[in-house]
């Protein structure tokens, strides 16, 4: 038999529950659920629109990088074919990068589709790395991007393309730098390197330290001069200038080494410059970590403290010696694993393990 339609106002059983509920309440519940579904649908629509826009922007960025690399490769071929001597292709590649950066910075208008709403709150323990924001009963997670000057809070750069192409230091340290150091050590000419080991260590350790303190003191003098003439209102301490000196002291002679390789320069000169460039990166990283570890006790945390100074020296020696021992131990373990196992029967697995062990050392 077919179910007869019931008039509005009668009690109607809820399907699958065995409960009775008044018909007007049932209709009201459907309407409320429909409104909530519409709100949820609008939120999902906005999220999908942002995801689609982000995907489109990522595609444009990737295409820009590919075109830039293609232009660089064609330029290198042209320079080698025409035997151009007045400018090396690595220098021209840097010029290409500068030009693209200028175009992205000043030639493209703001393209951000995100809303920007400044909110004010007071926190005693400093900013949190993750912020949970309650909006109409729903929690949204926000991550910390960095500090913004109070004078520029309403002029924050909203160009998403510029933000995405900005170089991330974590990408350099964890992805780009390990293969560079691995290739440098793997392709090292041991005879020339160990014959000039004393000079290389002198330049790498003593030279980098002298350069760090020289640049740090020079920057500290410039900062004080700018504060005197009223051109600088922010506070810069001596440790900040030393940290900048440690970062800038690690020279990267890629262009010089490329020119040496083409000109077939003297082997000792190449080994001296190459070995120093390999070791000064590690020295600069450890030196900057030691400066960060310098935390004097007391009210004024930027005065000289002997205990904090020796702590920084201990951190420097500990990190350097620990890294050396860890690298040597990993090399020994990798050699034993590849020698006393049947892993050589599977070249792909052996190669993958070799690279993963080398990467884990870093």
PAZAPA-4460 file (N, C-alpha, C; in steps of 0.05 Angstrom, whole numbers, plus 32768, in hexadecimal, padded with zeros to 4 digits):
% residues 362
    n_x    n_y    n_z   ca_x   ca_y   ca_z    c_x    c_y    c_z   seq   type   mol
   8011   7FE8   8000   8000   8000   8000   8011   8019   8000     1      X     A
   8008   802E   7FF3   8017   8047   7FF2   8012   8057   800C     2      X     A
   8027   8065   8015   8024   8075   802D   8014   808E   8027     3      X     A
   8001   8094   8038   7FF0   80AC   8034   7FFF   80C4   803D     4      X     A
   7FFD   80DB   802F   800A   80F3   8038   7FFD   80FD   8051     5      X     A
   800E   8106   8064   8004   810F   807E   8003   812E   807E     6      X     A
   7FEF   8139   808A   7FED   8156   808B   8002   8162   809D     7      X     A
   800A   817B   8097   801D   8188   80A8   8012   818D   80C3     8      X     A
   8023   8187   80D8   801B   818A   80F3   8018   816F   8101     9      X     A
   8015   8159   80F2   8013   813F   80FF   8030   8136   8106    10      X     A
   8032   8122   8118   804B   8116   811E   8053   8102   8109    11      X     A
   806B   8103   8101   8075   80F1   80EB   808D   80E2   80F5    12      X     A
   808F   80C8   80F0   80A6   80B8   80F9   80BE   80C0   80E8    13      X     A
   80D5   80C4   80F6   80EE   80C9   80E8   80F9   80AE   80DD    14      X     A
   80FF   80AD   80C5   8108   8094   80B8   8121   808A   80C5    15      X     A
   8120   8070   80CB   8138   8062   80D5   813D   8067   80F3    16      X     A
   812C   8078   8100   8131   807E   811C   811B   8074   812E    17      X     A
   8103   8071   8124   80ED   8069   8135   80E3   807F   8147    18      X     A
   80ED   8098   8143   80E5   80AF   8153   80CF   80BF   8145    19      X     A
   80C0   80CD   8154   80AB   80DE   8149   80B3   80FB   814D    20      X     A
   80AF   810B   8138   80B5   8127   813A   809F   8137   812C    21      X     A
   8099   814F   8135   8084   815E   8128   808D   8167   810C    22      X     A
   807A   8167   80FA   8080   816E   80DE   808B   818A   80DB    23      X     A
   8081   819E   80E8   808D   81B9   80E5   80AA   81BA   80ED    24      X     A
   80B2   81AC   8102   80CE   81AB   810B   80DF   819D   80F6    25      X     A
   80D3   8188   80EA   80E2   8179   80D6   80E8   818B   80BE    26      X     A
   80D4   819A   80B5   80D8   81AD   809E   80ED   81C2   80A6    27      X     A
   80EB   81CD   80BF   80FE   81E1   80C8   811A   81D6   80C8    28      X     A
   811D   81BD   80D1   8138   81B1   80D2   8143   81AE   80B5    29      X     A
   8132   81A7   80A2   813B   81A5   8086   8145   81C0   807C    30      X     A
   8135   81D5   8082   813D   81F0   8079   8157   81F9   8085    31      X     A
   815B   81F4   80A0   8174   81FC   80AD   818B   81EC   80A1    32      X     A
   8187   81D2   809D   819C   81C2   8091   81A3   81CC   8075    33      X     A
   818F   81D4   8066   8194   81DE   804C   81A4   81F8   804C    34      X     A
   819E   8209   8060   81AE   8222   8063   81CB   821C   806A    35      X     A
   81CF   8209   807C   81EA   8201   8084   81F9   81F5   806C    36      X     A
   81EA   81E5   805D   81F7   81D9   8045   81FF   81EE   8031    37      X     A
   81EE   8203   802F   81F5   8218   801C   820D   8227   8026    38      X     A
   820F   822D   8040   8227   823A   804B   8240   8229   8047    39      X     A
   823D   820F   804D   8254   81FD   8049   825C   81FB   802C    40      X     A
   8247   81FC   801A   824D   81FB   7FFD   825C   8214   7FF4    41      X     A
   8254   822B   7FFF   8262   8244   7FF8   827F   8243   8002    42      X     A
   8283   8239   801A   829F   8237   8024   82AF   8224   8013    43      X     A
   82A3   820D   800B   82B2   81FB   7FFA   82B8   8207   7FDF    44      X     A
   82A4   8217   7FD5   82A8   8225   7FBB   82BF   8238   7FBC    45      X     A
   82C0   8248   7FD2   82D6   825B   7FD6   82F1   824C   7FD8    46      X     A
   82F1   8236   7FE7   830A   8227   7FEA   8313   821B   7FCF    47      X     A
   8300   8210   7FC0   8307   8205   7FA6   8311   821B   7F93    48      X     A
   8305   8233   7F95   830E   8249   7F84   832B   8251   7F8B    49      X     A
   8331   8252   7FA5   834C   8259   7FAD   8360   8243   7FA4    50      X     A
   8358   822A   7FA7   836A   8214   7F9F   836F   8215   7F81    51      X     A
   835A   821B   7F71   835D   821D   7F54   836F   8234   7F4C    52      X     A
   836B   824B   7F5A   837C   8262   7F54   8399   825D   7F5C    53      X     A
   839D   824F   7F73   83B8   8248   7F7B   83C5   8235   7F67    54      X     A
   83B6   8222   7F5D   83C1   820F   7F4A   83C9   821D   7F30    55      X     A
   83B8   8230   7F27   83BE   823F   7F0F   83D7   8250   7F13    56      X     A
   83DA   825C   7F2B   83F1   826D   7F30   840B   825C   7F31    57      X     A
   8409   8244   7F3D   8420   8232   7F3E   8428   8229   7F22    58      X     A
   8415   8225   7F10   841C   821E   7EF4   842A   8235   7EE6    59      X     A
   8421   824D   7EEB   842E   8264   7EDF   844B   8267   7EE9    60      X     A
   844E   8263   7F04   8469   8265   7F0F   847C   8250   7F04    61      X     A
   8472   8237   7F01   8482   8222   7EF6   848A   8227   7ED9    62      X     A
   8477   8231   7ECA   847C   8238   7EAE   8491   824E   7EAC    63      X     A
   8490   8262   7EBE   84A4   8277   7EBF   84C0   826C   7EC5    64      X     A
   84C2   825A   7ED8   84DC   824E   7EDE   84E6   823E   7EC7    65      X     A
   84D5   822E   7EBA   84DE   821E   7EA3   84E8   8230   7E8C    66      X     A
   84D9   8245   7E86   84E2   8257   7E71   84FD   8265   7E78    67      X     A
   8500   826C   7E92   8519   8278   7E9A   8530   8264   7E97    68      X     A
   852C   824B   7E9F   8541   8237   7E9C   8547   8232   7E7F    69      X     A
   8532   8231   7E6E   8536   822D   7E52   8547   8243   7E46    70      X     A
   8540   825C   7E4D   854F   8273   7E43   856C   8272   7E4D    71      X     A
   8571   8269   7E65   858C   8266   7E6F   859C   8251   7E60    72      X     A
   8590   823A   7E5A   859D   8225   7E4B   85A4   822E   7E2F    73      X     A
   8591   823C   7E22   8596   8246   7E07   85AC   825B   7E07    74      X     A
   85AD   826B   7E1C   85C2   827F   7E1E   85DD   8272   7E22    75      X     A
   85DF   825E   7E32   85F8   824F   7E36   8602   8243   7E1C    76      X     A
   85EF   8237   7E0D   85F7   822C   7DF3   8601   8242   7DE0    77      X     A
   85F3   8259   7DE0   85FC   826E   7DCE   8617   8279   7DD6    78      X     A
   861C   827C   7DF0   8636   8285   7DF9   864C   8272   7DF2    79      X     A
   8647   8258   7DF5   865B   8244   7DEE   8660   8243   7DD0    80      X     A
   864A   8246   7DC1   864C   8245   7DA4   865B   825D   7D98    81      X     A
   8655   8275   7DA3   8662   828D   7D9A   867C   8293   7DA7    82      X     A
   8683   8283   7DBC   869C   8287   7DCB   869D   82A3   7DD7    83      X     A
   8688   82AB   7DE4   8687   82C5   7DF1   8699   82C4   7E0A    84      X     A
   86AA   82D8   7E0D   86BD   82D9   7E23   86B8   82EE   7E38    85      X     A
   86AA   8304   7E30   86A8   831B   7E42   8694   8316   7E58    86      X     A
   8682   8302   7E55   866E   82FC   7E6A   8669   82DE   7E6B    87      X     A
   866A   82D3   7E83   8666   82B6   7E86   8648   82B1   7E88    88      X     A
   8640   8298   7E80   8624   8292   7E7F   8617   8291   7E9B    89      X     A
   8627   828A   7EB0   861C   828A   7ECB   8615   82A6   7ED4    90      X     A
   8625   82BA   7ECC   861F   82D5   7ED3   8606   82DF   7EC5    91      X     A
   8603   82D7   7EAC   85EB   82DF   7E9D   85D2   82D1   7EA8    92      X     A
   85D5   82B9   7EB2   85BE   82AC   7EBF   85B5   82BB   7ED8    93      X     A
   85C8   82C6   7EE7   85C1   82D6   7EFE   85B3   82F0   7EF6    94      X     A
   85BC   82FB   7EDF   85AF   8313   7ED5   8592   830D   7ECD    95      X     A
   858E   82F6   7EC0   8572   82EE   7EBA   8561   82EC   7ED3    96      X     A
   856C   82E0   7EE8   855D   82DE   7F00   8556   82F9   7F0C    97      X     A
   8569   830C   7F0B   8564   8327   7F15   854E   8335   7F05    98      X     A
   854F   8332   7EEB   853B   833F   7EDA   851F   8333   7EE0    99      X     A
   851D   8319   7EE2   8503   830D   7EE8   84F9   8315   7F04   100      X     A
   850C   8317   7F17   8504   8320   7F31   84FA   833D   7F31   101      X     A
   8507   834E   7F22   84FD   836A   7F20   84E2   836B   7F13   102      X     A
   84DE   835B   7EFF   84C3   835B   7EF1   84AE   8351   7F04   103      X     A
   84B4   833C   7F13   84A0   8331   7F26   849A   8345   7F3D   104      X     A
   84AF   8353   7F45   84AC   8365   7F5C   849E   837F   7F55   105      X     A
   84A4   838A   7F3F   849A   83A5   7F38   8488   83A6   7F1F   106      X     A
   8488   8391   7F0F   8479   8392   7EF6   845F   8384   7EF7   107      X     A
   845A   8373   7F0B   8441   8364   7F0D   8430   836F   7F24   108      X     A
   8417   8376   7F1F   8407   8381   7F35   83FF   836B   7F49   109      X     A
   83F4   8374   7F5F   83EB   8361   7F74   83D6   834E   7F69   110      X     A
   83DA   8334   7F6D   83C7   8320   7F63   83BC   830E   7F78   111      X     A
   83BE   8317   7F91   83B5   8305   7FA7   8396   8305   7FA8   112      X     A
   838B   82ED   7FAD   836F   82EA   7FB0   8367   82E4   7FCD   113      X     A
   837A   82E8   7FDF   8374   82E3   7FFB   836B   82FC   8009   114      X     A
   8359   82F9   801C   8350   8310   802C   8365   8316   8041   115      X     A
   8368   8330   8047   837B   8339   805A   836C   834A   806F   116      X     A
   836B   833F   8088   835C   834C   809D   836E   834E   80B6   117      X     A
   837A   8365   80BD   838B   8367   80D5   837A   8363   80EE   118      X     A
   8384   8352   8100   8378   834D   811A   838C   8354   812F   119      X     A
   8382   8360   8145   8394   8368   815B   838F   8357   8173   120      X     A
   83A4   834E   8180   83A3   833F   8199   83BD   8342   81A7   121      X     A
   83BD   833D   81C1   83D6   833E   81D1   83DD   8323   81DB   122      X     A
   83F7   831C   81D9   8401   8302   81E2   841B   8307   81F2   123      X     A
   841C   82FB   820A   8433   82FF   821B   844B   82EF   8213   124      X     A
   8447   82D8   8207   845D   82C6   8201   8467   82C8   81E4   125      X     A
   845F   82DD   81D6   8468   82E0   81BA   8455   82D3   81A7   126      X     A
   8459   82D7   818D   8447   82CB   8179   8449   82AD   8178   127      X     A
   8432   82A1   8172   8431   8284   8170   8437   827C   8153   128      X     A
   8442   8264   814F   8448   825B   8134   842F   8253   8125   129      X     A
   841A   824B   8134   8401   8243   8129   83EA   8251   8137   130      X     A
   83D7   825C   8129   83C1   826B   8134   83A7   825D   812C   131      X     A
   8396   8257   8140   837C   824C   813B   8367   8262   813E   132      X     A
   8359   8269   8128   8346   827F   8128   8329   8274   8127   133      X     A
   8319   827C   813A   82FD   8274   813C   82EC   8287   812C   134      X     A
   82E1   827E   8116   82CF   828F   8105   82B4   8281   8103   135      X     A
   82A1   828D   8111   8285   8283   8111   8284   8265   8119   136      X     A
   8293   825E   812E   8292   8243   8138   82A4   822F   8129   137      X     A
   82B2   8238   8114   82C4   8227   8106   82E1   8230   810A   138      X     A
   82F3   821D   810F   830F   8224   8114   831F   8222   80FA   139      X     A
   8330   8236   80F5   8341   8237   80DE   835E   823A   80E8   140      X     A
   8370   822C   80DB   838C   822C   80E3   839D   823F   80D2   141      X     A
   83AD   8250   80DF   83BE   8263   80D1   83DB   825F   80DB   142      X     A
   83EE   8261   80C9   840A   825D   80D0   8418   8278   80CF   143      X     A
   842E   827A   80DF   843D   8293   80E1   844F   8296   80C8   144      X     A
   844E   82AD   80BB   845F   82B3   80A4   8476   82C5   80AA   145      X     A
   8473   82D7   80BD   8488   82E9   80C4   847D   8303   80CF   146      X     A
   848F   8314   80D8   8488   832E   80E4   8484   8343   80CE   147      X     A
   8471   8355   80D2   846B   836A   80BF   846E   8385   80CE   148      X     A
   847C   8397   80C1   847F   83B2   80CC   8464   83BF   80D1   149      X     A
   8460   83CC   80E8   8447   83D8   80EE   843F   83EE   80DA   150      X     A
   8453   83FB   80CE   844D   8410   80BB   8444   8405   80A0   151      X     A
   8448   83EB   809B   8442   83DF   8081   842C   83CA   8084   152      X     A
   841D   83CA   809A   8409   83B5   809E   83F2   83B6   808A   153      X     A
   83ED   83CE   807F   83D7   83D0   806B   83E2   83D0   804F   154      X     A
   83FC   83CC   804C   8408   83CB   8031   8418   83B2   802D   155      X     A
   840E   839C   8038   841B   8382   8036   841A   8379   8019   156      X     A
   8431   8370   800F   8432   8366   7FF4   8420   834E   7FF0   157      X     A
   840E   8350   7FDD   83FA   833B   7FD9   83FF   832D   7FBE   158      X     A
   8416   8330   7FB2   841C   8323   7F99   8423   8306   7F9F   159      X     A
   8411   82F3   7F9A   8415   82D7   7FA0   842C   82CB   7F8F   160      X     A
   842E   82D4   7F77   8443   82CA   7F66   845F   82D1   7F71   161      X     A
   8462   82EA   7F7A   847B   82F3   7F86   8481   82E3   7F9F   162      X     A
   846C   82DE   7FAF   8470   82CF   7FC8   8478   82B2   7FC3   163      X     A
   846D   82A6   7FAE   8473   828A   7FA8   848F   8286   7F9B   164      X     A
   8498   829A   7F8C   84B2   8297   7F80   84C9   82A1   7F92   165      X     A
   84C2   82AC   7FA9   84D6   82B4   7FBC   84E5   829B   7FC7   166      X     A
   84FF   829D   7FC7   850F   8285   7FCE   850C   827F   7FEB   167      X     A
   8507   8265   7FF1   8503   825B   800C   851E   8251   8016   168      X     A
   8529   825B   802C   8543   8250   8035   8542   8233   803D   169      X     A
   852B   8229   8046   8529   820D   804E   852D   81FB   8035   170      X     A
   8522   8204   801E   8526   81F5   8006   8543   81F3   7FFE   171      X     A
   8552   8209   8002   856E   8209   7FFC   857E   81F7   800F   172      X     A
   8579   81F9   8029   8589   81E9   803C   8582   81CC   803B   173      X     A
   8569   81C5   8036   8561   81A9   8038   855F   819A   801E   174      X     A
   855D   81A9   8008   8559   819C   7FEE   8570   81A2   7FDB   175      X     A
   8578   81BB   7FD8   858C   81C3   7FC4   85A9   81BF   7FCF   176      X     A
   85AE   81C6   7FE8   85C9   81C5   7FF2   85D4   81A9   7FF6   177      X     A
   85C5   8195   7FFF   85D1   817A   8003   85DD   816E   7FE9   178      X     A
   85CF   816F   7FD2   85DB   8164   7FBA   85F4   8174   7FB1   179      X     A
   85F5   818E   7FB6   860C   819E   7FAF   8624   8196   7FBF   180      X     A
   8621   8193   7FD9   8637   818A   7FEB   863F   816E   7FE4   181      X     A
   862B   815C   7FDF   8632   8141   7FD8   8642   813F   7FBE   182      X     A
   8639   814E   7FAA   8648   814E   7F91   8664   8159   7F94   183      X     A
   8666   816E   7FA5   8681   817A   7FAA   8694   8166   7FB7   184      X     A
   868A   8158   7FCB   869B   8144   7FD8   86A1   812B   7FC7   185      X     A
   868D   8123   7FB7   8690   810B   7FA7   86A3   810F   7F90   186      X     A
   86A2   8126   7F84   86B3   812C   7F6C   86CD   813A   7F74   187      X     A
   86D4   813A   7F8D   86EC   8148   7F96   8705   8139   7F8D   188      X     A
   8718   8147   7F83   8732   813C   7F7D   8744   813B   7F96   189      X     A
   8746   8123   7FA1   8752   8120   7FBB   876F   8129   7FBC   190      X     A
   877E   8123   7FA7   879A   812A   7FA8   879F   8148   7FAB   191      X     A
   8792   8157   7F9A   8795   8175   7F9C   8789   8180   7FB6   192      X     A
   8774   8173   7FBF   8766   817D   7FD7   8778   817A   7FF0   193      X     A
   8781   8161   7FF4   8791   815C   800C   87AD   8169   800B   194      X     A
   87B7   816E   7FF3   87D0   817C   7FF1   87CE   8199   7FFA   195      X     A
   87B7   81A5   7FF7   87B2   81C1   7FFF   879F   81C2   8017   196      X     A
   879E   81AD   8027   878B   81AC   803D   8790   81C2   8052   197      X     A
   87A9   81C8   8058   87AF   81DD   806B   87A5   81F8   8062   198      X     A
   87AA   81FF   804A   87A1   8219   803F   8783   821A   803E   199      X     A
   8776   8204   8036   8759   8203   8034   874C   8207   804F   200      X     A
   8757   81F9   8064   874B   81FC   807E   8750   8219   8089   201      X     A
   8767   8224   8083   876C   8240   808C   8759   8253   8080   202      X     A
   8755   8251   8066   8742   8263   8058   8725   825E   8062   203      X     A
   871E   8244   8065   8702   823E   806C   86FB   8246   8088   204      X     A
   870D   8240   809B   8706   8246   80B7   870E   8262   80BF   205      X     A
   8728   8268   80BD   8731   8282   80C5   8727   8299   80B3   206      X     A
   8727   8294   8099   871E   82A8   8086   8700   82AE   8089   207      X     A
   86F0   8299   808D   86D3   829D   8090   86CD   82AC   80AA   208      X     A
   86DC   82A5   80C0   86D8   82B2   80DA   86E0   82D0   80D8   209      X     A
   86F7   82D5   80CB   86FF   82F1   80C8   86EB   8301   80B8   210      X     A
   86E2   82F5   80A2   86CE   8302   8091   86B4   8307   80A0   211      X     A
   86AC   82F4   80B1   8693   82F7   80C0   8695   830F   80D3   212      X     A
   86AB   8310   80E3   86AE   8326   80F6   86B3   8341   80E8   213      X     A
   86C1   8341   80D2   86C6   835A   80C4   86AC   8365   80B9   214      X     A
   869C   8354   80AB   8682   835E   80A0   866F   8365   80B7   215      X     A
   866F   8355   80CD   865D   835B   80E3   8664   8376   80F0   216      X     A
   867D   837C   80F5   8685   8395   8100   867F   83AD   80ED   217      X     A
   8684   83A8   80D3   867E   83BD   80C0   8660   83C3   80BF   218      X     A
   8650   83AF   80BF   8633   83B3   80C0   8629   83C0   80D9   219      X     A
   8636   83B9   80F0   862F   83C5   810A   8635   83E3   8109   220      X     A
   864C   83EA   80FD   8653   8407   80FB   863F   8416   80E9   221      X     A
   8637   8409   80D3   8623   8416   80C1   8609   8419   80CF   222      X     A
   8601   8405   80DE   85E7   8406   80ED   85E8   841D   8101   223      X     A
   85FE   8420   8110   8600   8435   8124   8600   8451   8116   224      X     A
   860D   8453   80FF   860D   846C   80F0   85F1   8473   80E6   225      X     A
   85E2   845F   80DD   85C7   8464   80D3   85B5   846C   80EA   226      X     A
   85B9   8461   8102   85A9   8469   811A   85B0   8485   8122   227      X     A
   85C9   848D   811F   85D1   84A9   8127   85C4   84BD   8115   228      X     A
   85C4   84B8   80FB   85B9   84CB   80E8   859A   84C9   80E5   229      X     A
   858E   84B6   80F4   8571   84B4   80F5   8565   84A6   80DD   230      X     A
   8574   8495   80D0   856A   8486   80B9   8561   846A   80C0   231      X     A
   8564   8462   80DA   855D   8447   80E3   8551   8449   80FE   232      X     A
   8538   843E   8100   852A   843F   811A   8529   8423   8127   233      X     A
   852C   840E   8117   852C   83F3   8123   8546   83ED   8131   234      X     A
   8545   83DA   8143   855D   83D3   8153   856C   83BC   8146   235      X     A
   8586   83C0   8141   8597   83AC   8137   85AE   83A9   814B   236      X     A
   85B2   8390   8155   85C7   838B   8169   85E0   8380   815B   237      X     A
   85F5   837E   816B   860F   8374   8160   860C   8357   8157   238      X     A
   85FD   8347   8166   85FA   832B   815E   85EB   8329   8143   239      X     A
   85D8   833B   813E   85CB   833B   8124   85DE   8340   810D   240      X     A
   85F0   8353   8111   8604   835A   80FD   8618   8343   80F9   241      X     A
   861F   8335   810F   8631   831E   810C   8623   8307   80FD   242      X     A
   8609   8304   8103   85FA   82EF   80F5   85F9   82F5   80D7   243      X     A
   85F5   830E   80CF   85F6   8315   80B3   8612   8310   80A7   244      X     A
   8627   8317   80B7   8642   8312   80AD   8648   82F4   80A9   245      X     A
   863D   82E3   80BB   8641   82C6   80B8   8633   82BC   809F   246      X     A
   861B   82C7   8099   860C   82BE   8081   861A   82C6   8068   247      X     A
   8624   82DF   8067   862F   82EA   804E   864B   82E1   8049   248      X     A
   8658   82D6   805D   8675   82CE   805A   8679   82B5   804A   249      X     A
   8665   82A5   8047   8667   828C   8037   8665   8293   8019   250      X     A
   867C   8297   800D   867C   829D   7FF0   8676   8284   7FDF   251      X     A
   866B   8288   7FC8   8664   8272   7FB6   8671   8277   7F9B   252      X     A
   8689   826D   7F96   8697   8273   7F7D   868F   8261   7F66   253      X     A
   8675   825D   7F62   866D   824C   7F4C   8676   8256   7F31   254      X     A
   8673   8270   7F2D   867B   827C   7F13   8699   827A   7F0F   255      X     A
   86A8   827F   7F24   86C5   827E   7F22   86CE   8262   7F1C   256      X     A
   86C2   824E   7F2A   86CA   8232   7F25   86C2   8229   7F09   257      X     A
   86AC   8233   7EFF   86A4   822C   7EE3   86B8   8238   7ECF   258      X     A
   86C1   8250   7ED4   86D5   825C   7EC3   86F0   824D   7EC5   259      X     A
   86F8   8246   7EDD   8710   8236   7EE1   870F   821C   7ED2   260      X     A
   86F7   820F   7ED2   86F4   81F6   7EC5   86F7   81F9   7EA7   261      X     A
   86EC   820E   7E9C   86EE   8213   7E7F   870B   821B   7E76   262      X     A
   8718   822A   7E87   8733   8233   7E81   8749   821F   7E88   263      X     A
   8741   8209   7E95   8753   81F4   7E9E   8769   8201   7EB0   264      X     A
   8760   820D   7EC6   8772   821B   7ED8   8782   8207   7EE7   265      X     A
   8796   8211   7EF6   87A8   8200   7F05   8798   81EF   7F19   266      X     A
   87A0   81D6   7F1C   8791   81C3   7F2E   8792   81CC   7F4B   267      X     A
   87A9   81D5   7F54   87AB   81DE   7F70   8799   81F7   7F75   268      X     A
   8799   8209   7F62   8788   8221   7F66   876B   821A   7F66   269      X     A
   8763   8207   7F55   8747   81FE   7F54   8740   81F0   7F6E   270      X     A
   8752   81DE   7F77   874C   81D0   7F90   874B   81E2   7FA8   271      X     A
   875C   81F7   7FA9   875C   820A   7FBF   8742   8219   7FC0   272      X     A
   8739   8224   7FA9   8720   8233   7FA9   8708   8221   7FAD   273      X     A
   8709   820A   7FA1   86F2   81F7   7FA4   86F0   81ED   7FC0   274      X     A
   8706   81E4   7FCC   8705   81DA   7FE7   86FC   81EF   7FFB   275      X     A
   8706   8207   7FF8   86FE   821D   800A   86E0   8223   8007   276      X     A
   86D6   8222   7FEF   86BA   8228   7FEB   86A8   8212   7FF6   277      X     A
   86B2   81F9   7FF6   86A2   81E3   8001   86A1   81E5   801F   278      X     A
   86B8   81EC   802C   86B9   81EC   8049   86AE   8205   8056   279      X     A
   86AF   821C   8047   86A6   8234   8054   8688   8235   8057   280      X     A
   8679   8226   8047   865C   8224   804A   8656   8217   8065   281      X     A
   8664   8201   806B   865F   81F3   8085   8668   8205   809C   282      X     A
   867E   8213   8099   8688   8225   80AF   8674   823B   80B3   283      X     A
   8669   8247   809E   8656   825D   80A1   863C   8253   80AE   284      X     A
   8633   823B   80A7   861A   8231   80B3   861E   822C   80D1   285      X     A
   8635   8220   80D9   863A   821B   80F5   863F   8235   8104   286      X     A
   864C   8248   80F7   8652   8262   8103   8638   8272   8108   287      X     A
   8626   8271   80F5   860C   827F   80F9   85FC   8271   810F   288      X     A
   85FD   8257   8111   85EF   8248   8126   85FB   8250   8142   289      X     A
   8615   8253   8143   8622   825B   815C   861A   8277   8164   290      X     A
   8617   8289   8151   860E   82A5   8158   85F2   82A5   8161   291      X     A
   85E1   8294   8155   85C5   8292   815F   85C4   8287   817B   292      X     A
   85D7   8274   8181   85D7   8268   819C   85E2   827B   81B1   293      X     A
   85ED   8292   81A9   85F7   82A5   81BD   85E0   82B3   81CA   294      X     A
   85DA   82AB   81E3   85C4   82B6   81F2   85CD   82BD   820E   295      X     A
   85D7   82D5   8212   85E0   82DD   822D   85C9   82DE   8241   296      X     A
   85CF   82DA   825A   85BA   82DC   826F   85BA   82F8   827A   297      X     A
   85A4   8300   8285   85A2   831B   8291   858D   832C   8283   298      X     A
   8589   8344   828D   8575   8356   8281   857C   835E   8265   299      X     A
   8595   8367   8261   859D   836F   8246   85AA   8357   8238   300      X     A
   859C   834B   8225   85A5   8332   8219   85B8   8337   8201   301      X     A
   85C2   8350   81FE   85D4   8355   81E7   85EF   8360   81F0   302      X     A
   85F5   835E   8209   8610   8365   8213   8622   834C   8212   303      X     A
   863C   8350   8213   864E   833A   8212   864D   8329   822B   304      X     A
   864B   830F   8228   864A   82FD   823F   865E   82E6   8239   305      X     A
   8671   82E2   824B   8686   82CE   8247   867B   82B2   8245   306      X     A
   8668   82AC   8257   865C   8291   8256   864D   828B   823C   307      X     A
   863E   829F   8232   8630   829C   8219   8643   829A   8202   308      X     A
   865A   82A9   8203   866E   82A7   81EE   867A   828C   81EC   309      X     A
   8682   8281   8204   868E   8266   8203   867A   8251   81FC   310      X     A
   8660   8256   8203   864B   8244   81FA   8649   8243   81DC   311      X     A
   864B   825B   81CF   864A   825C   81B2   8662   824D   81A6   312      X     A
   867A   8251   81B2   8691   8243   81A8   868E   8225   81AB   313      X     A
   8682   821C   81C1   867D   8200   81C5   8669   81F5   81B1   314      X     A
   8654   8205   81AB   8641   81FD   8196   864E   81FA   817B   315      X     A
   8660   820D   8175   866F   820B   815B   867F   81F2   8159   316      X     A
   868F   81EC   816E   86A0   81D4   816D   868F   81BB   816E   317      X     A
   867A   81BB   817E   8669   81A4   8180   865B   819D   8166   318      X     A
   8650   81B1   8159   8641   81AC   8140   8655   81A3   812A   319      X     A
   866C   81B0   8129   867F   81A9   8114   868A   818D   8118   320      X     A
   8693   8187   8130   869E   816C   8135   8689   8157   8133   321      X     A
   8671   815D   813D   865B   8149   813B   8653   8144   811E   322      X     A
   8652   8159   810E   864C   8155   80F2   8661   8145   80E4   323      X     A
   867A   814A   80EA   8690   813A   80DE   868E   811D   80E6   324      X     A
   868A   8117   80FF   8688   80FB   8108   866F   80ED   80FC   325      X     A
   8659   80FC   80FA   8640   80F0   80EF   8644   80EA   80D2   326      X     A
   8651   80FC   80C3   8656   80F7   80A7   8668   80E0   80A2   327      X     A
   867D   80DE   80B2   8690   80C8   80B0   8682   80AD   80B7   328      X     A
   8672   80AD   80CC   8664   8094   80D4   8650   808B   80BF   329      X     A
   8642   809E   80B3   862F   8097   809E   863D   808D   8086   330      X     A
   8654   8098   807F   8664   808E   8068   866D   8072   806D   331      X     A
   8677   806C   8085   8680   8051   808C   8669   803D   808A   332      X     A
   8652   8044   8096   863B   8033   8095   8632   802D   8078   333      X     A
   8631   8042   8068   8629   803F   804C   863D   802C   803D   334      X     A
   8657   8030   8042   866B   801F   8036   8668   8002   803E   335      X     A
   8663   7FFD   8058   8660   7FE1   8061   8646   7FD4   8056   336      X     A
   8631   7FE4   8055   8617   7FD9   804B   861A   7FD2   802D   337      X     A
   8626   7FE3   801E   8629   7FDD   8001   863E   7FC8   7FFB   338      X     A
   8650   7FC3   800E   8666   7FB0   8008   865E   7F94   8011   339      X     A
   8651   7F91   8028   864D   7F76   8033   8630   7F6D   8030   340      X     A
   8621   7F79   801E   8606   7F70   8018   8604   7F6B   7FFA   341      X     A
   85EE   7F5E   7FF2   85E9   7F59   7FD6   85DA   7F70   7FC8   342      X     A
   85DD   7F88   7FD3   85CE   7F9E   7FC8   85D8   7FA6   7FAD   343      X     A
   85F1   7F9E   7FA6   85FC   7FA6   7F8C   85ED   7F97   7F75   344      X     A
   85DE   7F82   7F7C   85CF   7F74   7F68   85B7   7F85   7F5E   345      X     A
   85B0   7F99   7F6E   8599   7FAA   7F67   85A4   7FC7   7F65   346      X     A
   85AE   7FCF   7F4E   85BB   7FEA   7F4C   85A9   8001   7F53   347      X     A
   858F   8000   7F4C   857D   8016   7F53   857A   8019   7F71   348      X     A
   8577   8002   7F7F   8575   8003   7F9D   858F   800D   7FA9   349      X     A
   85A5   8004   7F9E   85BF   800C   7FA9   85C3   802A   7FA5   350      X     A
   85BC   8034   7F8E   85BF   8051   7F89   85AD   8062   7F9A   351      X     A
   8594   8058   7F9D   8581   8067   7FAE   858A   8067   7FCB   352      X     A
   8594   8050   7FD6   859E   8050   7FF1   85B6   8061   7FF4   353      X     A
   85C7   8062   7FE0   85DF   8073   7FE1   85D8   8090   7FE4   354      X     A
   85C5   8099   7FD4   85BD   80B6   7FD5   85AE   80BC   7FEF   355      X     A
   859D   80A9   7FF8   858E   80AE   8011   85A0   80AF   8029   356      X     A
   85B4   809E   802A   85C6   809F   8041   85D7   80B9   8040   357      X     A
   85DE   80C2   8029   85ED   80DB   8027   85DC   80F2   802F   358      X     A
   85C2   80F2   8027   85B0   8107   802E   85AA   8107   804C   359      X     A
   85A8   80F0   8058   85A2   80EE   8075   85B9   80FA   8085   360      X     A
   85D1   80F8   807B   85E8   8104   8089   85E5   8122   808C   361      X     A
   85DC   812F   8076   85D8   814C   8077   85C2   8153   808B   362      X     A
***
